[in-house]
Amino acid sequence: MALASGVRFAERALLRPWALLRGTTLGRTEPAAGGGGDGARRFGSQRVLVEPDAASGVAVMKLRNPPVNALSLELLTELVISLEKLENDKTFRGVILTSDCPRVFCAGLDLTEICGRNPAHCAEYWKAMQELWLRTYLSSLVLVAAINGACPAGGCIIALSCDCRVLADNPKYRIGLNETLLGIIAPFWLKDTYVNTIGHRASEQALQLGSLFPPAEALQVGLVDQVVPEDQVQSTALSEMARWLAVPDHARQLTKNMMRKATADRLLRQRDADTQNFVSFVCRDSIQKSLQAYLEKLRQRKG
Ligand SMILES: CCCCCCCCCC/C=C/CC(=O)SCCNC(=O)CCNC(=O)[C@H](O)C(C)(C)COP(=O)(O)OP(=O)(O)OC[C@H]1O[C@@H](n2cnc3c(N)ncnc32)[C@H](O)[C@@H]1OP(=O)(O)O
C-alpha cells in the first residue's frame, strides 16, 4: 500500500497506526516456543518480534529486518507501534531491545530510503526517524539495549536512547556515530544524545572522526555500561533490568524526564525545520553521489 504523502507521520501514527504498515502483520499473537500462558505469548510484526513476560513485566523486543536491521520506513514504524503498545499496557515496566539478525544489532538508516528517492519520501522517512528517537528517548519504560552485533550510526542512536547498554565482547561489534565517513552530518539531536552520554570533548572528537569503537574502548569512553561475553548478553541485560526496576517507577520516570526533556524539547520545537534541513541536505547532488558511492562500496565489500 502506497503511503499518502503530505500528512505528518506522527499524526497518522497516532490516528491510524496500522494504516502505516505496508505488508506487515503487526498485532499477530502466537505462543512462544515451549510457552503456555499469557505471559509466554509473543506478539509483534514482521520486523519486530516481541516476547512479553507478564510475570516479570519485562518484554524482549527483537529487531528482525535481515540482513542487517537497516532502519527502513517499515521497521521504524513497527518499532514505534510495538513500543507504544507496551507503554500503554500497564503490565510492562521494561523492555530489552536486541537483534534477531546474527552479528548486527542495527546498521542505522536504511540508505536505500534516502538514496535516489524524492524529497517527499525523504521527509516522511526522516519524520519516522524523529518519531522513533522521541519515543525511545522519553519512554516511561526502562529500556535496556542488549547489543549483540555491530551498532553503527542510527543503530548507536537507538542504543543511546535506552537507559542502559550491554555490549557483546566481539571486536567486530563496533559502536559509534560514523556519519562523517559517509560525507553526511549527524543532526543536532543525534549530537546531543552523544554529548549527554559521553560528554562534549569525547563527542567532538568521535563525531568528527566518525569513530566506531570496539567493545573495550566503547566501555572506556562510556558509550556502553557493560561488555560481556556474547553468550551472557541477554542474562546481563536481565540483571541490569532488575536493578533499574528495583527503583519505584514514578521516581525513576520523573528523574528520567528531568534529565532528558530539554534535549527532546529542542527537537520538538524545530521538528519541521529539522526535516527540511535533512531533506535539502540529503537531496543535494553531491550528497546523493556520496551515499551512492558508499552503498556501492558496501555491496562490493561483500564479494
Ligand atoms: C547541514 C544540515 C544537516 C542536516 C542533517 C543531515 C542528516 C544526515 C543523516 C544523518 C544520520 C545518519 C545516521 C545513519 O544511520 S547513516 C547509516 C550509516 N550506517 C552504516 O554506515 C553501516 C553500514 N553497514 C555496515 O557497516 C555493515 O553492513 C555492517 C552493519 C557492519 C554489517 O556488516 P556485514 O558484513 O554483516 O553485512 P554487509 O556489509 O555485507 O551488508 C549486507 C547487505 O546489507 C546492505 N547494507 C548494509 N548497511 C546498510 C544500510 N545502512 N542501508 C542499506 N543497506 C545496507 C549491504 O549493502 C549489503 O547489501 P547486499 O546484500 O545487497 O550486498
PDBQT file of the ligand as one rigid body, heavy atoms in Angstrom, charges set to zero:
ROOT
HETATM    1  C1  LIG A 401      23.569  20.959   7.338  1.00  0.00    +0.000 C 
HETATM    2  C2  LIG A 401      22.284  20.301   7.691  1.00  0.00    +0.000 C 
HETATM    3  C3  LIG A 401      22.471  18.924   8.183  1.00  0.00    +0.000 C 
HETATM    4  C4  LIG A 401      21.192  18.178   8.107  1.00  0.00    +0.000 C 
HETATM    5  C5  LIG A 401      21.268  16.808   8.662  1.00  0.00    +0.000 C 
HETATM    6  C6  LIG A 401      21.757  15.765   7.701  1.00  0.00    +0.000 C 
HETATM    7  C7  LIG A 401      21.478  14.444   8.312  1.00  0.00    +0.000 C 
HETATM    8  C8  LIG A 401      22.119  13.309   7.610  1.00  0.00    +0.000 C 
HETATM    9  C9  LIG A 401      21.675  11.964   8.197  1.00  0.00    +0.000 C 
HETATM   10  C10 LIG A 401      22.382  11.665   9.446  1.00  0.00    +0.000 C 
HETATM   11  C11 LIG A 401      22.047  10.357  10.034  1.00  0.00    +0.000 C 
HETATM   12  C12 LIG A 401      22.687   9.259   9.710  1.00  0.00    +0.000 C 
HETATM   13  C13 LIG A 401      22.510   8.067  10.510  1.00  0.00    +0.000 C 
HETATM   14  C14 LIG A 401      22.800   6.742   9.807  1.00  0.00    +0.000 C 
HETATM   15  O1  LIG A 401      22.407   5.760  10.333  1.00  0.00    +0.000 OA
HETATM   16  S1  LIG A 401      23.624   6.665   8.320  1.00  0.00    +0.000 SA
HETATM   17  C15 LIG A 401      23.847   4.898   8.018  1.00  0.00    +0.000 C 
HETATM   18  C16 LIG A 401      25.194   4.502   8.466  1.00  0.00    +0.000 C 
HETATM   19  N1  LIG A 401      25.338   3.068   8.502  1.00  0.00    +0.000 N 
HETATM   20  C17 LIG A 401      26.480   2.484   8.208  1.00  0.00    +0.000 C 
HETATM   21  O2  LIG A 401      27.454   3.114   7.871  1.00  0.00    +0.000 OA
HETATM   22  C18 LIG A 401      26.526   0.986   8.306  1.00  0.00    +0.000 C 
HETATM   23  C19 LIG A 401      26.844   0.381   7.014  1.00  0.00    +0.000 C 
HETATM   24  N2  LIG A 401      26.888  -1.080   7.122  1.00  0.00    +0.000 N 
HETATM   25  C20 LIG A 401      27.939  -1.746   7.612  1.00  0.00    +0.000 C 
HETATM   26  O3  LIG A 401      28.930  -1.205   8.050  1.00  0.00    +0.000 OA
HETATM   27  C21 LIG A 401      27.834  -3.247   7.582  1.00  0.00    +0.000 C 
HETATM   28  O4  LIG A 401      26.819  -3.619   6.712  1.00  0.00    +0.000 OA
HETATM   29  C22 LIG A 401      27.578  -3.882   8.959  1.00  0.00    +0.000 C 
HETATM   30  C23 LIG A 401      26.369  -3.263   9.659  1.00  0.00    +0.000 C 
HETATM   31  C24 LIG A 401      28.826  -3.755   9.854  1.00  0.00    +0.000 C 
HETATM   32  C25 LIG A 401      27.284  -5.408   8.759  1.00  0.00    +0.000 C 
HETATM   33  O5  LIG A 401      28.320  -5.991   8.018  1.00  0.00    +0.000 OA
HETATM   34  P1  LIG A 401      28.091  -7.393   7.289  1.00  0.00    +0.000 P 
HETATM   35  O6  LIG A 401      29.407  -7.785   6.695  1.00  0.00    +0.000 OA
HETATM   36  O7  LIG A 401      27.433  -8.352   8.208  1.00  0.00    +0.000 OA
HETATM   37  O8  LIG A 401      26.999  -7.093   6.166  1.00  0.00    +0.000 OA
HETATM   38  P2  LIG A 401      27.242  -6.406   4.729  1.00  0.00    +0.000 P 
HETATM   39  O9  LIG A 401      28.085  -5.212   4.863  1.00  0.00    +0.000 OA
HETATM   40  O10 LIG A 401      27.685  -7.457   3.787  1.00  0.00    +0.000 OA
HETATM   41  O11 LIG A 401      25.772  -5.930   4.351  1.00  0.00    +0.000 OA
HETATM   42  C26 LIG A 401      24.757  -6.833   3.930  1.00  0.00    +0.000 C 
HETATM   43  C27 LIG A 401      23.821  -6.118   2.983  1.00  0.00    +0.000 C 
HETATM   44  O12 LIG A 401      23.189  -5.036   3.668  1.00  0.00    +0.000 OA
HETATM   45  C28 LIG A 401      23.414  -3.798   2.970  1.00  0.00    +0.000 C 
HETATM   46  N3  LIG A 401      23.521  -2.702   3.951  1.00  0.00    +0.000 N 
HETATM   47  C29 LIG A 401      24.364  -2.598   4.964  1.00  0.00    +0.000 A 
HETATM   48  N4  LIG A 401      24.161  -1.498   5.666  1.00  0.00    +0.000 NA
HETATM   49  C30 LIG A 401      23.131  -0.848   5.075  1.00  0.00    +0.000 A 
HETATM   50  C31 LIG A 401      22.436   0.364   5.338  1.00  0.00    +0.000 A 
HETATM   51  N5  LIG A 401      22.746   1.156   6.370  1.00  0.00    +0.000 N 
HETATM   52  N6  LIG A 401      21.437   0.704   4.496  1.00  0.00    +0.000 NA
HETATM   53  C32 LIG A 401      21.095  -0.077   3.465  1.00  0.00    +0.000 A 
HETATM   54  N7  LIG A 401      21.720  -1.246   3.153  1.00  0.00    +0.000 NA
HETATM   55  C33 LIG A 401      22.724  -1.638   3.961  1.00  0.00    +0.000 A 
HETATM   56  C34 LIG A 401      24.714  -4.049   2.233  1.00  0.00    +0.000 C 
HETATM   57  O13 LIG A 401      24.832  -3.176   1.154  1.00  0.00    +0.000 OA
HETATM   58  C35 LIG A 401      24.539  -5.490   1.816  1.00  0.00    +0.000 C 
HETATM   59  O14 LIG A 401      23.650  -5.479   0.706  1.00  0.00    +0.000 OA
HETATM   60  P3  LIG A 401      23.734  -6.549  -0.473  1.00  0.00    +0.000 P 
HETATM   61  O15 LIG A 401      23.375  -7.861   0.166  1.00  0.00    +0.000 OA
HETATM   62  O16 LIG A 401      22.738  -6.076  -1.477  1.00  0.00    +0.000 OA
HETATM   63  O17 LIG A 401      25.144  -6.521  -0.981  1.00  0.00    +0.000 OA
ENDROOT
TORSDOF 0
